Amino acid sequence: MLTKVSELSQRIYLSECIINKRRELVDLGMDYGLLNKKTIQCSQDLDQLINLYMQGSKKTEYKFYYIL
């Protein structure tokens, strides 16, 4: 049971990181433009966070079976 709580807390933490990084990306894009190195680096960081989140969601997929 501790692993599920740990996995859940990791997913919540990753979600918060993604939200914060997305806000940072928007701010950088507005301040420096979309082609600035800072903006591009932030976008790549966001991509990595999203990839981590998606890898975790693959582990917790649920399959439903119907009994006929």
TORKOL-4160 file (C-alpha; in steps of 0.2 Angstrom, whole numbers, padded with zeros to 4 digits, m for minus):
68
<pt num="1" X="0000" Y="0000" Z="0000"/>
<pt num="2" X="0014" Y="0012" Z="0003"/>
<pt num="3" X="0020" Y="0011" Z="m0015"/>
<pt num="4" X="0003" Y="0017" Z="m0021"/>
<pt num="5" X="0003" Y="0032" Z="m0010"/>
<pt num="6" X="0021" Y="0035" Z="m0015"/>
<pt num="7" X="0017" Y="0034" Z="m0033"/>
<pt num="8" X="0002" Y="0045" Z="m0031"/>
<pt num="9" X="0012" Y="0058" Z="m0022"/>
<pt num="10" X="0025" Y="0058" Z="m0035"/>
<pt num="11" X="0012" Y="0060" Z="m0049"/>
<pt num="12" X="0004" Y="0075" Z="m0039"/>
<pt num="13" X="0022" Y="0083" Z="m0037"/>
<pt num="14" X="0025" Y="0080" Z="m0056"/>
<pt num="15" X="0008" Y="0088" Z="m0060"/>
<pt num="16" X="0013" Y="0103" Z="m0049"/>
<pt num="17" X="0030" Y="0105" Z="m0058"/>
<pt num="18" X="0022" Y="0104" Z="m0075"/>
<pt num="19" X="0010" Y="0118" Z="m0070"/>
<pt num="20" X="0024" Y="0129" Z="m0064"/>
<pt num="21" X="0035" Y="0125" Z="m0078"/>
<pt num="22" X="0021" Y="0129" Z="m0090"/>
<pt num="23" X="0018" Y="0146" Z="m0082"/>
<pt num="24" X="0037" Y="0150" Z="m0083"/>
<pt num="25" X="0037" Y="0145" Z="m0101"/>
<pt num="26" X="0023" Y="0157" Z="m0105"/>
<pt num="27" X="0032" Y="0171" Z="m0095"/>
<pt num="28" X="0048" Y="0168" Z="m0104"/>
<pt num="29" X="0040" Y="0167" Z="m0121"/>
<pt num="30" X="0031" Y="0184" Z="m0118"/>
<pt num="31" X="0047" Y="0192" Z="m0111"/>
<pt num="32" X="0060" Y="0185" Z="m0123"/>
<pt num="33" X="0051" Y="0178" Z="m0137"/>
<pt num="34" X="0049" Y="0160" Z="m0143"/>
<pt num="35" X="0066" Y="0158" Z="m0151"/>
<pt num="36" X="0076" Y="0164" Z="m0136"/>
<pt num="37" X="0088" Y="0151" Z="m0128"/>
<pt num="38" X="0080" Y="0153" Z="m0111"/>
<pt num="39" X="0062" Y="0150" Z="m0118"/>
<pt num="40" X="0068" Y="0135" Z="m0128"/>
<pt num="41" X="0077" Y="0127" Z="m0113"/>
<pt num="42" X="0062" Y="0129" Z="m0103"/>
<pt num="43" X="0051" Y="0121" Z="m0116"/>
<pt num="44" X="0063" Y="0106" Z="m0116"/>
<pt num="45" X="0062" Y="0105" Z="m0097"/>
<pt num="46" X="0043" Y="0105" Z="m0098"/>
<pt num="47" X="0044" Y="0091" Z="m0112"/>
<pt num="48" X="0055" Y="0080" Z="m0100"/>
<pt num="49" X="0042" Y="0083" Z="m0085"/>
<pt num="50" X="0028" Y="0078" Z="m0097"/>
<pt num="51" X="0037" Y="0063" Z="m0102"/>
<pt num="52" X="0040" Y="0057" Z="m0084"/>
<pt num="53" X="0022" Y="0060" Z="m0080"/>
<pt num="54" X="0016" Y="0050" Z="m0095"/>
<pt num="55" X="0028" Y="0036" Z="m0091"/>
<pt num="56" X="0021" Y="0035" Z="m0074"/>
<pt num="57" X="0003" Y="0034" Z="m0081"/>
<pt num="58" X="0008" Y="0019" Z="m0092"/>
<pt num="59" X="0011" Y="0010" Z="m0076"/>
<pt num="60" X="m0005" Y="0014" Z="m0068"/>
<pt num="61" X="m0017" Y="0010" Z="m0083"/>
<pt num="62" X="m0032" Y="0000" Z="m0078"/>
<pt num="63" X="m0040" Y="m0013" Z="m0089"/>
<pt num="64" X="m0058" Y="m0016" Z="m0088"/>
<pt num="65" X="m0065" Y="m0033" Z="m0092"/>
<pt num="66" X="m0084" Y="m0036" Z="m0096"/>
<pt num="67" X="m0092" Y="m0052" Z="m0090"/>
<pt num="68" X="m0104" Y="m0058" Z="m0103"/>
